[in-house]
Amino acid sequence: MVEYDVIVIGAGSVGVPTALATAESGLKTLVLDSLPSVAQGDNKHAIGGIRATHSLKSKIWLCQRSIEIFASWKKLYGDDIWWEQGGYCFLAFTNEHEQMLKNTVRQQKEYGLNIEYVDSEKIKELVPGVNDGNLLGGTYSPEDGNSSPLLALHAFYRKSKEFGTQYNFNEEVIDITTKNKKITGVKTNKAEYKTQTVINAAGAHAKNVGNMLNIDLPVVPESHEAGITEPVKKFFSTMVIDIKPATDKKFGNSKNYYFYQNKEGKIIFCLTPEPNIPGLNRSETSVFLPQIAKRMVNLLPRLKNIKIRRTWRGLYPMTPDGSPIIGKVDSVEGYINAVGMCGQGFMVAPGLGELISRVITEKLDSKDYQILEELAYGRDYYKIEDLK
Ligand SMILES: Cc1cc2nc3c(=O)[nH]c(=O)nc-3n(C[C@H](O)[C@H](O)[C@H](O)COP(=O)(O)OP(=O)(O)OC[C@H]3O[C@@H](n4cnc5c(N)ncnc54)[C@H](O)[C@@H]3O)c2cc1C
């Protein structure tokens, strides 16, 4: 039986950059995925937003490192992953939201984030044509940006193979074997492999993988929809996030929605439904588009004639507090969580992959310990809620 230093379950947003980092640090790495090729889980459903604008220090630091990786990738390795550093704007239309954003900015600055609360004039500069009726201002974090999830993941995939990672597709993990509470191997529908280290990067299916070891993971998939327009001349670069909830008699309620214009000039958009929609349903609905189109045209009237090319639906692997679950567990030696990415798996993953590699090679620094503590499996999931 072939033996590996590390087996990663899942060739998605998290599994691929994690394998890149483990293989680069010299570990013999195997990635297993039940689907036929890389990025076929929820990576390809992400809209490509990348921000370090969170309120937990763990996610700020992980994403700051991710941004360095995305931003330097083309220069280092030559692949164009459509990285663009256009920033993020969270808009405030009510005094309550203004106060909440101002308080969060104070905290974010303490953790080293480059972010300011700006007035409505600055927002109008960043988002030309924005309807400023009740606009009070918003946050602007210029170092955040966006990239193509598929181009980026394929670039990480190719590089990880150069470092020696092996990928087996169409191979579903059906069991993880242990002896005396230590990992001994992985069984799939096709073969068995020996290893002492397994990384759970199974996205929406992470709970099933945890169950193989009696680890009860609070990860519940939720459906989210997105869409893309035809290309038009570039007129804004920032990600726009409208956090004001909305009610619609015909198409139902929604929480925030967000959009940006990508490198090709297409506007990519996504909305958080209210109530949330738990389950594994990836079939797009007829409700999403009229709901978000109304909100976007109201905010940015010049979008009223733009044509929508397509919409799609994917899954957020949600946790109760909206943050990932990372690191080892007490009950099984050799098992590592990289699960519960919520709506942030693409942006967190490159930084996270390097952290997981340092967990295995025991090269953790003081920031790593703080991240692992904040995102530990055993934390109180009902204490803090981060920006989702
Ligand atoms: C509409 C939408 C918009 C989004 N926008 C963004 C965004 O702008 N920015 C951002 O950062 N995130 C975004 N996300 C979230 C992001 O897509 C997810 O957080 C991320 O893809 C999760 O990464 P993952 O590696 O955990 O899961 P995935 O990328 O889904 O990978 C998991 C892989 O594990 C495999 N697998 C599962 N079980 C097994 C098994 N037993 N054996 C073998 N293989 C297995 C699956 O086949 C899959 O390929 C968005 C999501 C949606 C739906």
The ligand as an SDF file (V2000), in Angstrom:
LIG
                    3D

 53 58  0  0  0  0  0  0  0  0999 V2000
  -22.5860   32.1040   -4.8920 C   0  0  0  0  0  0  0  0  0  0  0  0
  -21.3210   32.0050   -4.0910 C   0  0  0  0  0  0  0  0  0  0  0  0
  -20.4350   33.0750   -4.0590 C   0  0  0  0  0  0  0  0  0  0  0  0
  -19.2580   32.9900   -3.3130 C   0  0  0  0  0  0  0  0  0  0  0  0
  -18.3800   34.0370   -3.3400 N   0  0  0  0  0  0  0  0  0  0  0  0
  -17.2160   33.9410   -2.6590 C   0  0  0  0  0  0  0  0  0  0  0  0
  -16.2580   34.9880   -2.7110 C   0  0  0  0  0  0  0  0  0  0  0  0
  -16.4550   36.0000   -3.3790 O   0  0  0  0  0  0  0  0  0  0  0  0
  -15.1000   34.8470   -2.0150 N   0  0  0  0  0  0  0  0  0  0  0  0
  -14.8380   33.7350   -1.2700 C   0  0  0  0  0  0  0  0  0  0  0  0
  -13.7870   33.6780   -0.6370 O   0  0  0  0  0  0  0  0  0  0  0  0
  -15.7320   32.7290   -1.2120 N   0  0  0  0  0  0  0  0  0  0  0  0
  -16.9040   32.7970   -1.8720 C   0  0  0  0  0  0  0  0  0  0  0  0
  -17.7980   31.7790   -1.8160 N   0  0  0  0  0  0  0  0  0  0  0  0
  -17.5700   30.6710   -0.8830 C   0  0  0  0  0  0  0  0  0  0  0  0
  -16.5800   29.6640   -1.4230 C   0  0  0  0  0  0  0  0  0  0  0  0
  -17.0340   29.1880   -2.6750 O   0  0  0  0  0  0  0  0  0  0  0  0
  -16.4700   28.5070   -0.4210 C   0  0  0  0  0  0  0  0  0  0  0  0
  -16.2390   28.9950    0.8790 O   0  0  0  0  0  0  0  0  0  0  0  0
  -15.2890   27.6310   -0.7950 C   0  0  0  0  0  0  0  0  0  0  0  0
  -15.3540   27.1990   -2.1270 O   0  0  0  0  0  0  0  0  0  0  0  0
  -15.2240   26.4150    0.1400 C   0  0  0  0  0  0  0  0  0  0  0  0
  -14.0010   25.7860   -0.1420 O   0  0  0  0  0  0  0  0  0  0  0  0
  -13.7800   24.2700    0.2370 P   0  0  0  0  0  0  0  0  0  0  0  0
  -12.4340   23.8880   -0.2860 O   0  0  0  0  0  0  0  0  0  0  0  0
  -14.0830   24.0900    1.6780 O   0  0  0  0  0  0  0  0  0  0  0  0
  -14.9170   23.4960   -0.5770 O   0  0  0  0  0  0  0  0  0  0  0  0
  -14.9680   23.1310   -2.1450 P   0  0  0  0  0  0  0  0  0  0  0  0
  -14.2680   24.1490   -2.9680 O   0  0  0  0  0  0  0  0  0  0  0  0
  -16.3800   22.8230   -2.4390 O   0  0  0  0  0  0  0  0  0  0  0  0
  -14.1140   21.7850   -2.2140 O   0  0  0  0  0  0  0  0  0  0  0  0
  -14.4780   20.6210   -1.4910 C   0  0  0  0  0  0  0  0  0  0  0  0
  -14.1400   19.4180   -2.3310 C   0  0  0  0  0  0  0  0  0  0  0  0
  -14.2170   18.2470   -1.5000 O   0  0  0  0  0  0  0  0  0  0  0  0
  -14.6730   17.1820   -2.2880 C   0  0  0  0  0  0  0  0  0  0  0  0
  -15.1960   16.1290   -1.4030 N   0  0  0  0  0  0  0  0  0  0  0  0
  -16.1680   16.2450   -0.4600 C   0  0  0  0  0  0  0  0  0  0  0  0
  -16.3450   15.0690    0.1740 N   0  0  0  0  0  0  0  0  0  0  0  0
  -15.4680   14.1870   -0.3770 C   0  0  0  0  0  0  0  0  0  0  0  0
  -15.1670   12.8090   -0.1410 C   0  0  0  0  0  0  0  0  0  0  0  0
  -15.7970   12.0850    0.7920 N   0  0  0  0  0  0  0  0  0  0  0  0
  -14.2030   12.2240   -0.9030 N   0  0  0  0  0  0  0  0  0  0  0  0
  -13.5460   12.9190   -1.8580 C   0  0  0  0  0  0  0  0  0  0  0  0
  -13.7870   14.2270   -2.1140 N   0  0  0  0  0  0  0  0  0  0  0  0
  -14.7220   14.8560   -1.3800 C   0  0  0  0  0  0  0  0  0  0  0  0
  -15.7520   17.8320   -3.1540 C   0  0  0  0  0  0  0  0  0  0  0  0
  -16.0040   17.0400   -4.3160 O   0  0  0  0  0  0  0  0  0  0  0  0
  -15.1180   19.1860   -3.4730 C   0  0  0  0  0  0  0  0  0  0  0  0
  -14.4330   19.1680   -4.7070 O   0  0  0  0  0  0  0  0  0  0  0  0
  -18.9740   31.8180   -2.5730 C   0  0  0  0  0  0  0  0  0  0  0  0
  -19.8480   30.7310   -2.6410 C   0  0  0  0  0  0  0  0  0  0  0  0
  -21.0090   30.8060   -3.3930 C   0  0  0  0  0  0  0  0  0  0  0  0
  -21.9230   29.6200   -3.4400 C   0  0  0  0  0  0  0  0  0  0  0  0
  1  2  1  0
  2  3  1  0
  2 52  2  0
  3  4  2  0
  4  5  1  0
  4 50  1  0
  5  6  2  0
  6  7  1  0
  6 13  1  0
  7  8  2  0
  7  9  1  0
  9 10  1  0
 10 11  2  0
 10 12  1  0
 12 13  2  0
 13 14  1  0
 14 15  1  0
 14 50  1  0
 15 16  1  0
 16 17  1  0
 16 18  1  0
 18 19  1  0
 18 20  1  0
 20 21  1  0
 20 22  1  0
 22 23  1  0
 23 24  1  0
 24 25  2  0
 24 26  1  0
 24 27  1  0
 27 28  1  0
 28 29  2  0
 28 30  1  0
 28 31  1  0
 31 32  1  0
 32 33  1  0
 33 34  1  0
 33 48  1  0
 34 35  1  0
 35 36  1  0
 35 46  1  0
 36 37  1  0
 36 45  1  0
 37 38  2  0
 38 39  1  0
 39 40  1  0
 39 45  2  0
 40 41  1  0
 40 42  2  0
 42 43  1  0
 43 44  2  0
 44 45  1  0
 46 47  1  0
 46 48  1  0
 48 49  1  0
 50 51  2  0
 51 52  1  0
 52 53  1  0
M  END
$$$$
